[in-house]
């Protein structure tokens, strides 16, 4: 079975894709195209008989989050490269998630590193054809250094059966914190086995104009956030508003929570965000998100219907949009306005700081917002003010709205825990 395919790549990734060093790290801004590039690069290589005997392991901290990230990107790359003939060249399995090239026999599998049980499964990985040669760690900043060391140990053994094969770990991530161990271990040194790459949305020739306009707005209103999510520079943890949160594979069963509410922030040019929230034992659980741009109210209602947003649960929404709230009510949702009181944002922040917040890994936009939501900074005095930066905070607004009923409930207030950073 022979064919010739043409695939569009960004020129900035040419050296990255050609790299054979043991560690290649793609640090980049949102919209830089790094994950799309990596997926296409792997599918082309795994489909090439030149690399027969190579196999790829894709890793996220939580196994299930591969479904909407690495698995989705690789599957998309298969269809983009092979078009209507995709399933002639690749076998695509959903349960368990596996991708098998019909030409080479090369395989892609997906795993997590959440706990000791998942780490042990990684240690016992074998393939019917060839060896584990490549590992892709998406959102690599989620993993501990010890997790990566376990993965690194899997890449060993004789590859003389195919001289074209090599061992390699690929990391992709947004550089949220300059204090992260990945920076000190791989970026702050010079080592012959390490290749580092930085990319941003300005280098992505496939980016749309609307996205570019949003980033220019962010550059104007949130320079520090733009450094991380616009340019791909390392971020600082100073000034972060919420640090008492953790990404975790939390239950999606409403029966596991004492109450369920939904928070919604309306948007168009800035994001529309809808968060389903659980409450239990004084803790907040962000179960799932609906998030996006440039859609009208009817389109969002249609999306909510298709996603199964529950109509028997309260939705707390921005009171400044009464007409939109009426449309949601007419669609059968229990949508209500949040009453905005003086200093309500500061009161909501104080209340959220007194909780532990758990976020499902599928809520990737919420996680990004939590990772960079900061206080305004007075550049003259170099001090932080008591006002949040009013940008890239749409999921945060949905979170603030969604917890209002719990914040004002006396029984909930009595359960308030001591304010703390994340001591999970």
C-alpha positions as CSV (number, residue, x, y, z in Angstrom):
1,X,0.0,0.0,0.0
2,X,1.8,3.1,-1.2
3,X,0.7,6.7,-1.3
4,X,2.1,10.2,-1.2
5,X,0.6,12.8,1.1
6,X,1.1,16.5,1.6
7,X,0.7,18.1,5.0
8,X,0.9,21.7,6.0
9,X,3.4,22.5,8.8
10,X,4.6,25.7,10.4
11,X,8.2,26.4,9.4
12,X,9.1,27.3,13.0
13,X,8.8,23.5,13.9
14,X,11.2,22.2,11.2
15,X,14.2,21.7,13.5
16,X,11.9,20.4,16.3
17,X,10.4,17.7,14.0
18,X,13.9,16.7,12.7
19,X,15.4,16.5,16.2
20,X,16.5,13.0,17.4
21,X,17.8,14.0,20.9
22,X,16.4,12.1,23.8
23,X,14.4,15.0,25.2
24,X,12.6,17.6,23.0
25,X,10.5,20.2,24.7
26,X,7.9,22.3,23.1
27,X,7.2,25.3,25.3
28,X,4.6,27.6,23.7
29,X,1.7,30.0,24.0
30,X,-1.9,29.1,23.5
31,X,-2.6,28.9,19.7
32,X,1.0,28.3,18.8
33,X,0.1,25.0,17.0
34,X,2.6,22.9,19.0
35,X,0.2,20.0,19.8
36,X,-1.2,19.9,16.2
37,X,2.4,19.8,14.9
38,X,3.5,17.1,17.3
39,X,0.5,14.9,16.4
40,X,1.1,15.3,12.6
41,X,4.8,14.6,13.1
42,X,4.1,11.4,15.0
43,X,1.5,10.1,12.5
44,X,3.7,10.7,9.6
45,X,6.6,8.9,11.2
46,X,4.5,6.0,12.6
47,X,3.0,5.5,9.1
48,X,6.5,5.4,7.4
49,X,8.0,1.9,6.9
50,X,11.3,3.5,7.6
51,X,10.3,3.6,11.3
52,X,8.8,0.1,11.5
53,X,9.0,-1.2,15.0
54,X,8.4,2.3,16.7
55,X,5.6,2.7,19.1
56,X,4.2,5.8,20.9
57,X,3.0,6.2,24.5
58,X,0.9,9.3,25.1
59,X,0.7,10.5,28.7
60,X,-1.4,13.0,30.7
61,X,-1.5,13.2,34.5
62,X,-5.0,11.8,34.4
63,X,-5.6,9.0,31.9
64,X,-9.1,10.1,30.9
65,X,-7.9,13.5,29.8
66,X,-6.0,12.0,26.8
67,X,-9.4,11.5,25.1
68,X,-9.9,15.2,24.4
69,X,-6.2,16.0,23.9
70,X,-3.6,13.6,22.6
71,X,-6.0,11.0,21.2
72,X,-8.2,13.7,19.6
73,X,-5.2,15.4,18.1
74,X,-3.7,12.2,16.7
75,X,-7.0,11.0,15.3
76,X,-7.5,14.4,13.7
77,X,-4.0,14.2,12.2
78,X,-4.8,10.8,10.7
79,X,-7.9,12.2,8.9
80,X,-6.1,15.3,7.8
81,X,-3.2,13.4,6.3
82,X,-5.1,10.4,4.8
83,X,-8.5,12.0,4.2
84,X,-11.2,9.5,3.1
85,X,-8.6,6.7,3.1
86,X,-7.8,7.2,6.8
87,X,-9.2,3.9,8.0
88,X,-7.4,2.0,5.2
89,X,-4.1,3.1,6.8
90,X,-5.0,3.3,10.5
91,X,-7.2,1.3,12.8
92,X,-8.8,3.7,15.3
93,X,-10.1,2.1,18.5
94,X,-12.0,4.0,21.2
95,X,-12.3,1.4,23.9
96,X,-9.6,1.0,24.8
97,X,-8.1,4.0,23.1
98,X,-5.5,2.7,20.6
99,X,-4.3,3.7,17.2
100,X,-2.6,1.0,15.0
101,X,-1.0,1.7,11.7
102,X,-2.1,-1.0,9.2
103,X,1.0,-0.4,7.0
104,X,3.7,-0.6,9.6
105,X,2.1,-2.3,12.6
106,X,3.2,0.6,14.7
107,X,0.9,1.5,17.6
108,X,-0.1,4.4,19.9
109,X,-1.4,3.8,23.4
110,X,-2.6,6.2,26.1
111,X,-1.9,6.2,29.9
112,X,-2.1,8.4,33.0
113,X,0.3,8.9,35.9
114,X,-2.2,9.9,38.6
115,X,-1.4,7.3,41.2
116,X,0.7,4.3,42.0
117,X,-1.6,1.9,40.1
118,X,-1.3,3.9,36.9
119,X,2.4,4.2,37.3
120,X,2.8,0.5,37.7
121,X,0.8,-0.1,34.5
122,X,3.3,2.1,32.6
123,X,6.2,0.0,33.9
124,X,4.7,-3.2,32.3
125,X,4.0,-1.8,28.8
126,X,5.0,-4.2,26.0
127,X,4.1,-4.3,22.2
128,X,3.5,-7.2,19.9
129,X,5.7,-5.5,17.2
130,X,8.8,-3.5,18.1
131,X,9.5,-1.5,21.2
132,X,8.3,1.6,23.1
133,X,10.5,4.2,21.4
134,X,8.6,7.5,21.8
135,X,6.7,9.1,24.6
136,X,4.6,12.3,24.3
137,X,3.7,14.1,27.5
138,X,1.0,16.6,26.9
139,X,0.5,19.4,29.5
140,X,3.8,18.2,30.9
141,X,3.7,20.7,33.8
142,X,1.0,18.5,35.3
143,X,3.5,15.8,36.1
144,X,5.9,15.4,38.9
145,X,9.6,15.0,38.2
146,X,9.4,11.5,39.6
147,X,6.6,10.6,37.1
148,X,8.9,11.6,34.2
149,X,11.8,9.6,35.6
150,X,9.5,6.5,35.6
151,X,8.7,7.1,32.0
152,X,12.3,7.8,31.1
153,X,13.3,4.4,32.4
154,X,10.9,2.7,29.9
155,X,13.0,3.9,27.0
156,X,15.8,1.4,27.0
157,X,17.1,-1.7,25.2
158,X,18.5,-2.7,21.9
159,X,17.2,-1.0,18.7
160,X,19.6,-2.6,16.3
161,X,16.7,-4.4,14.5
162,X,16.0,-1.0,12.8
163,X,18.9,1.5,12.5
164,X,16.4,4.4,11.9
165,X,14.8,4.1,15.4
166,X,15.8,6.2,18.4
167,X,14.5,6.8,21.9
168,X,12.8,10.2,22.6
169,X,10.5,11.9,25.1
170,X,8.5,14.8,23.8
171,X,7.1,17.4,26.2
172,X,4.4,20.0,25.3
173,X,3.1,22.7,27.6
174,X,2.2,26.3,28.4
175,X,5.0,27.8,30.5
176,X,2.8,28.9,33.4
177,X,5.4,29.2,36.2
178,X,9.1,30.1,36.1
179,X,9.6,28.1,39.3
180,X,8.5,24.8,37.7
181,X,11.0,21.9,37.8
182,X,10.9,21.5,34.0
183,X,12.5,24.9,33.6
184,X,15.4,24.2,35.9
185,X,16.0,20.6,34.7
186,X,15.8,21.2,30.9
187,X,15.8,24.9,30.1
188,X,18.4,26.3,32.5
189,X,21.2,24.0,31.3
190,X,23.1,23.1,28.2
191,X,23.0,19.4,27.5
192,X,23.7,17.4,24.3
193,X,20.5,15.3,24.9
194,X,18.1,18.2,25.3
195,X,16.4,20.2,22.6
196,X,14.1,23.1,23.7
197,X,11.7,25.0,21.4
198,X,9.6,28.0,22.0
199,X,6.6,29.0,19.8
200,X,3.8,31.5,19.9
201,X,0.6,32.2,18.0
202,X,2.3,34.8,15.9
203,X,4.3,32.0,14.2
204,X,1.2,30.0,13.5
205,X,0.2,30.6,9.9
206,X,-3.1,28.7,10.4
207,X,-4.4,31.0,13.2
208,X,-7.6,33.0,12.5
209,X,-7.9,36.7,12.6
210,X,-10.5,36.7,15.4
211,X,-8.0,34.8,17.6
212,X,-5.3,37.4,16.8
213,X,-7.6,40.3,17.7
214,X,-8.4,38.6,21.0
215,X,-4.7,38.3,21.8
216,X,-4.1,41.9,20.9
217,X,-6.8,42.9,23.3
218,X,-5.1,40.8,26.0
219,X,-1.8,42.3,25.3
220,X,-3.3,45.7,26.0
221,X,-5.2,44.8,29.1
222,X,-3.2,42.0,30.7
223,X,0.5,42.3,29.7
224,X,1.7,39.6,32.2
225,X,-0.9,37.1,31.0
226,X,0.0,37.9,27.4
227,X,3.7,37.0,28.1
228,X,2.6,33.5,29.0
229,X,-0.4,32.7,26.8
230,X,0.6,35.1,23.9
231,X,4.3,34.9,23.6
232,X,5.1,31.7,25.5
233,X,7.4,33.2,28.1
234,X,7.7,31.7,31.6
235,X,5.1,33.1,34.0
236,X,5.5,34.2,37.6
237,X,3.4,32.9,40.5
238,X,3.5,36.3,42.3
239,X,0.1,38.0,42.3
240,X,-2.0,34.9,41.6
241,X,-5.4,35.2,43.2
242,X,-6.3,31.5,43.6
243,X,-3.7,28.9,44.5
244,X,-6.0,26.5,46.5
245,X,-7.0,24.4,43.5
246,X,-6.0,21.2,41.9
247,X,-6.7,19.3,38.6
248,X,-8.1,15.9,39.5
249,X,-10.1,13.1,38.0
250,X,-13.2,13.9,40.1
251,X,-16.5,12.1,39.9
252,X,-19.1,13.1,37.3
253,X,-21.9,11.5,39.2
254,X,-24.2,14.2,40.7
255,X,-25.2,11.9,43.5
256,X,-21.7,12.1,44.9
257,X,-22.3,15.8,45.8
258,X,-24.5,17.5,48.3
259,X,-25.6,20.1,45.7
260,X,-25.0,20.9,42.0
261,X,-25.2,24.4,40.5
262,X,-24.2,25.9,37.1
263,X,-22.5,29.2,36.6
264,X,-22.6,31.1,33.3
265,X,-20.8,34.1,32.0
266,X,-22.2,35.5,28.7
267,X,-19.8,36.4,25.9
268,X,-19.2,36.7,22.2
269,X,-15.8,38.4,21.4
270,X,-14.7,37.3,24.8
271,X,-15.5,33.8,25.9
272,X,-18.9,32.4,26.9
273,X,-18.3,30.1,29.8
274,X,-20.7,27.6,31.4
275,X,-19.4,25.6,34.4
276,X,-21.2,22.7,36.2
277,X,-20.2,22.8,39.8
278,X,-20.5,20.4,42.7
279,X,-20.4,21.2,46.4
280,X,-19.4,18.7,49.2
281,X,-17.9,19.1,52.7
282,X,-16.9,22.7,52.1
283,X,-15.1,21.9,48.9
284,X,-15.9,23.1,45.3
285,X,-15.7,20.7,42.4
286,X,-15.7,22.0,38.8
287,X,-17.1,19.0,36.9
288,X,-17.2,20.2,33.3
289,X,-17.1,23.3,31.1
290,X,-18.7,24.6,27.9
291,X,-16.4,27.4,26.6
292,X,-16.0,29.2,23.3
293,X,-16.2,32.4,21.3
294,X,-18.4,34.1,18.6
295,X,-21.7,32.3,19.0
296,X,-25.1,33.8,19.7
297,X,-27.4,32.7,22.5
298,X,-29.4,30.3,20.3
299,X,-26.1,28.5,19.3
300,X,-25.0,28.2,22.9
301,X,-28.4,26.8,23.9
302,X,-28.1,24.2,21.1
303,X,-24.6,23.3,22.3
304,X,-25.9,23.0,25.9
305,X,-28.7,20.7,24.7
306,X,-26.3,18.5,22.8
307,X,-23.9,18.3,25.8
308,X,-26.7,17.3,28.1
309,X,-26.5,20.4,30.4
310,X,-29.1,19.5,33.1
311,X,-32.3,21.5,33.0
312,X,-33.3,20.6,36.5
313,X,-30.4,22.4,38.1
314,X,-30.1,26.2,38.8
315,X,-28.0,28.3,36.4
316,X,-26.7,31.5,37.9
317,X,-25.8,34.0,35.2
318,X,-24.7,37.6,34.8
319,X,-27.6,39.9,35.7
320,X,-26.5,42.5,33.2
321,X,-27.9,40.2,30.4
322,X,-31.7,39.9,31.2
323,X,-32.7,39.2,27.6
324,X,-30.3,36.3,27.3
325,X,-31.5,34.9,30.6
326,X,-35.1,35.0,29.3
327,X,-34.0,33.0,26.2
328,X,-32.4,30.3,28.4
329,X,-35.6,30.1,30.5
330,X,-37.8,29.7,27.4
331,X,-35.4,26.9,26.3
332,X,-36.4,25.1,29.6
333,X,-33.4,25.9,31.7
334,X,-33.7,27.2,35.3
335,X,-31.6,30.3,34.6
336,X,-31.5,33.1,37.2
337,X,-29.6,36.4,37.5
338,X,-26.9,36.8,40.1
339,X,-27.5,39.9,42.2
340,X,-24.4,42.0,42.2
341,X,-23.8,43.8,45.5
342,X,-21.1,46.4,46.3
343,X,-17.7,44.6,46.6
344,X,-19.3,41.3,45.6
345,X,-16.3,40.2,43.5
346,X,-13.9,40.7,46.5
347,X,-16.4,38.8,48.7
348,X,-16.6,36.0,46.2
349,X,-12.8,35.8,46.0
350,X,-12.5,35.7,49.8
351,X,-15.0,32.9,50.0
352,X,-13.3,30.9,47.2
353,X,-10.0,31.3,49.0
354,X,-11.5,29.5,52.0
355,X,-12.3,26.4,50.0
356,X,-10.4,23.6,48.3
357,X,-11.2,23.7,44.6
358,X,-11.0,20.5,42.4
359,X,-11.1,20.8,38.7
360,X,-11.7,18.0,36.2
361,X,-8.8,17.8,33.7
362,X,-11.2,18.2,30.8
363,X,-11.9,21.8,31.9
364,X,-8.8,23.0,30.1
365,X,-9.9,26.6,29.7
366,X,-10.8,26.9,33.3
367,X,-7.5,25.5,34.3
368,X,-5.7,28.0,32.1
369,X,-7.6,30.9,33.7
370,X,-7.0,29.7,37.2
371,X,-3.3,29.4,36.4
372,X,-3.0,33.0,35.5
373,X,-5.7,35.0,37.2
374,X,-3.9,37.8,39.0
375,X,-4.2,41.0,40.9
376,X,-3.5,44.2,39.0
377,X,0.0,45.5,39.5
378,X,1.0,49.1,40.1
379,X,4.1,49.4,38.0
380,X,5.3,52.5,39.7
381,X,5.3,51.0,43.2
382,X,5.7,47.4,42.0
383,X,2.9,46.3,44.3
384,X,-0.3,44.3,43.7
385,X,-3.6,46.0,44.1
386,X,-6.9,44.6,45.4
387,X,-8.5,44.5,41.9
388,X,-8.2,41.5,39.6
389,X,-7.0,41.9,36.0
390,X,-10.3,42.2,34.1
391,X,-9.3,39.9,31.2
392,X,-9.3,36.2,30.4
393,X,-11.5,35.6,33.4
394,X,-14.7,34.3,31.8
395,X,-14.6,30.8,33.4
396,X,-13.6,32.6,36.7
397,X,-16.7,34.7,36.4
398,X,-18.9,31.6,35.8
399,X,-17.3,30.1,38.9
400,X,-18.0,33.2,40.9
401,X,-21.6,33.3,39.8
402,X,-22.1,29.5,40.3
403,X,-21.1,29.5,43.9
404,X,-23.2,32.6,45.0
405,X,-26.0,30.5,46.4
406,X,-23.6,28.5,48.5
407,X,-21.6,31.6,49.6
408,X,-24.8,33.3,50.9
409,X,-26.2,30.2,52.6
410,X,-25.6,30.3,56.3
411,X,-25.0,26.6,56.7
412,X,-22.3,26.7,54.1
413,X,-20.7,29.7,55.7
414,X,-20.4,27.9,59.0
415,X,-18.4,25.2,57.3
416,X,-15.8,27.7,56.1
417,X,-12.3,26.3,56.4
418,X,-9.1,28.2,57.1
419,X,-7.7,30.0,54.0
420,X,-4.8,28.1,52.6
421,X,-2.8,27.4,49.6
422,X,-3.2,24.0,47.9
423,X,-2.3,21.4,50.6
424,X,-3.6,18.3,48.8
